[in-house]
Amino acid sequence: MFPLLNDPVRAVRIEAARVLARIPQGDLDNDLRTLLNNGIEEYIASQQSSAERPEAQVNLGNLYAARGQTDEANSAYRIAMELDPAFIPAYVNLANLYRMNHEDTAGERVLRKAISIAPDNAAVHHALGLLLVRTGQTDEALQELERATRLDTANARYIYVYAIALGSSDKVKQAILVLQGAHNQHPQNTDILSALVAYHRDLGHRKAAVEYAEKLNRLLQNQSR
């Protein structure tokens, strides 16, 4: 990836800088550190050229967050919210920044505000559900995670996370039902299959566990070819 920072195509250089931005500076020698910092400066300049767009401010916020520049990230996300109060990615990313800094109370306020603006946005309900799981508000967390799956029925990750939350709440049979439906919709998803194997095994459903394990093994073998 580092050689791409010297690519003649600017778009390639700045994308490489974005991806590599979270690497700690202390892990790099002087030449690589200089190369990366030049790429990051070029990326920042590219986003600042469109600073009036909330998308650019969120991109800057994500870069700053990756580099541990919390104040700068917070400022960029809030500028995005000011530019377009209905731009939901700014709220979700700001809440994630609060999560990284162990400030879930502030993150919860941000996500609830986002839901008041966009009540049918699956990503916000999913993010709030995860936050509520972390803070021990299990019943409401399950409601939020389940709502995300209904708002975005094609998102396998949302269904999987909801099922795992059910299982962690001692609702394993319900989790299995959710996962079986998810498997029918996403038969190539290894996370869903792995969870089905584990839950059936834990309940002593040997036949079902073996059946799903065989499916999982075949899928993994096909992916490795």
C-alpha positions in Angstrom: 0.0 0.0 0.0 2.8 2.5 0.8 4.1 2.5 -2.8 0.7 3.9 -3.8 1.5 7.1 -2.0 4.0 7.8 -4.9 1.5 6.9 -7.6 1.3 9.4 -10.4 -2.5 9.4 -10.2 -3.6 11.9 -7.5 -6.8 9.9 -6.7 -4.7 6.8 -6.0 -2.3 8.7 -3.7 -5.0 10.3 -1.6 -7.0 7.1 -1.3 -3.8 5.3 -0.1 -3.2 8.1 2.4 -6.8 7.7 3.7 -6.4 4.0 4.2 -3.0 4.3 5.9 -3.9 7.3 8.1 -4.6 5.2 11.2 -1.1 3.7 11.3 0.8 5.1 14.4 3.5 7.5 13.4 5.9 5.8 15.8 5.7 2.6 13.8 7.2 4.2 10.7 10.7 5.2 9.8 11.4 8.8 8.8 11.0 8.3 5.1 7.7 6.5 5.3 6.4 9.0 7.9 7.2 11.8 5.6 5.6 10.1 2.6 2.5 9.3 4.6 2.2 12.8 6.0 2.5 14.3 2.5 -0.2 12.0 1.3 -2.5 13.0 4.2 -1.9 16.7 3.6 -2.9 16.1 -0.1 -6.0 14.3 1.1 -7.0 17.1 3.4 -6.5 19.6 0.7 -8.7 17.6 -1.7 -11.5 17.6 0.9 -11.1 21.2 1.9 -11.6 22.2 -1.8 -15.2 21.0 -1.2 -15.5 22.2 2.3 -19.0 23.5 1.7 -20.2 20.0 1.3 -21.1 17.9 4.3 -19.7 14.8 2.7 -16.2 16.4 2.6 -16.5 17.4 6.2 -17.4 13.9 7.2 -14.4 12.6 5.2 -12.2 15.0 7.1 -13.7 14.0 10.4 -13.1 10.3 9.6 -9.4 11.1 8.8 -8.9 13.0 12.0 -10.6 10.3 14.0 -8.3 7.7 12.5 -5.3 9.8 13.5 -6.6 10.3 17.0 -7.3 14.0 16.5 -10.5 14.0 18.4 -11.2 17.8 18.6 -10.6 18.2 14.9 -12.9 15.3 14.1 -15.6 16.5 16.4 -15.4 20.0 14.7 -15.6 18.5 11.2 -18.7 16.4 12.0 -20.4 19.3 13.6 -19.7 21.5 10.6 -21.2 18.8 8.4 -24.3 18.9 10.6 -24.5 22.6 10.3 -24.2 22.5 6.6 -27.0 20.0 6.3 -28.9 19.1 9.5 -30.4 16.1 7.7 -27.1 14.6 6.7 -27.3 11.5 8.9 -23.7 10.1 8.3 -22.4 13.1 10.3 -24.4 12.1 13.3 -23.5 8.4 13.1 -19.8 9.2 12.8 -19.9 11.7 15.6 -21.5 9.1 17.8 -18.8 6.6 16.8 -16.2 9.2 17.8 -17.8 9.5 21.2 -17.8 5.7 21.5 -14.0 5.5 20.8 -13.5 8.1 23.6 -15.8 6.2 26.0 -18.5 8.9 25.9 -21.6 6.9 25.1 -23.9 9.2 26.9 -23.0 12.0 24.5 -23.2 9.5 21.6 -26.7 8.4 22.6 -27.9 12.0 22.5 -26.5 12.4 19.0 -28.1 9.2 17.7 -31.5 10.0 19.3 -31.4 13.4 17.6 -30.6 11.7 14.3 -33.6 9.4 14.8 -35.8 12.4 15.3 -34.6 13.7 12.0 -34.6 10.4 10.0 -36.8 7.9 11.9 -36.6 5.4 9.0 -32.8 5.3 8.7 -31.7 1.8 9.5 -28.0 2.7 10.1 -29.0 5.0 13.0 -31.2 2.5 14.7 -28.5 -0.1 14.3 -25.9 2.2 15.8 -28.2 3.1 18.7 -28.9 -0.5 19.3 -25.2 -1.3 19.6 -24.7 1.6 22.0 -27.6 0.4 24.2 -26.1 -3.1 24.3 -22.8 -1.6 25.5 -24.6 0.5 28.2 -26.7 -2.5 29.4 -30.1 -1.2 28.1 -30.8 -4.6 26.7 -34.6 -4.5 26.0 -34.5 -1.2 24.1 -31.3 -2.4 22.4 -33.1 -5.4 20.9 -35.9 -3.2 19.8 -33.5 -0.9 17.9 -31.5 -3.7 16.4 -34.7 -5.4 15.2 -36.0 -2.2 13.8 -32.8 -1.8 11.7 -33.4 -5.3 10.2 -36.9 -4.3 9.2 -35.8 -1.0 7.7 -33.0 -2.6 5.7 -34.0 -6.2 5.1 -31.1 -6.9 2.7 -28.4 -6.0 5.2 -27.0 -9.4 6.4 -24.8 -7.7 9.1 -27.8 -6.1 10.8 -29.7 -9.4 10.9 -26.6 -11.2 12.3 -25.9 -8.6 15.0 -29.6 -8.7 16.0 -29.5 -12.5 16.3 -26.3 -12.4 18.4 -27.9 -9.8 20.7 -30.9 -12.1 21.1 -28.6 -15.0 21.9 -26.6 -13.0 24.5 -30.0 -12.2 26.1 -30.8 -15.9 26.6 -33.2 -15.8 23.7 -31.3 -18.5 21.8 -34.3 -20.2 20.2 -35.5 -16.8 18.8 -32.0 -16.1 17.7 -31.9 -19.4 15.7 -35.2 -18.5 14.0 -33.8 -15.1 13.0 -30.6 -16.7 11.7 -32.4 -19.5 9.8 -34.4 -16.8 8.0 -31.2 -14.9 7.4 -29.4 -17.9 6.0 -32.3 -18.5 3.5 -31.8 -14.9 2.4 -28.0 -14.9 2.5 -26.8 -18.5 2.0 -23.2 -17.5 1.4 -22.7 -15.6 4.7 -20.2 -17.4 6.9 -21.0 -15.4 10.0 -24.6 -16.5 9.9 -23.7 -20.1 9.3 -21.1 -20.0 12.1 -23.7 -18.7 14.6 -26.2 -21.4 13.5 -23.6 -24.1 14.2 -22.8 -22.7 17.6 -26.4 -22.1 18.8 -27.6 -25.5 17.6 -24.6 -27.2 19.2 -25.2 -25.4 22.5 -28.8 -26.6 22.5 -27.8 -30.1 21.8 -29.3 -30.1 18.3 -26.6 -32.3 16.9 -28.2 -33.0 13.5 -28.8 -29.4 12.7 -25.4 -28.4 14.0 -23.7 -30.9 11.8 -25.8 -29.9 8.8 -24.9 -26.2 9.1 -21.2 -27.1 9.9 -21.0 -29.1 6.6 -22.5 -26.1 4.7 -20.0 -23.8 6.3 -17.1 -26.1 5.5 -18.1 -26.4 1.9 -18.5 -22.6 1.6 -15.1 -21.9 3.2 -13.4 -24.5 0.9 -15.0 -22.9 -2.2 -13.8 -19.4 -1.0 -10.3 -20.6 -0.6 -10.0 -21.9 -4.1 
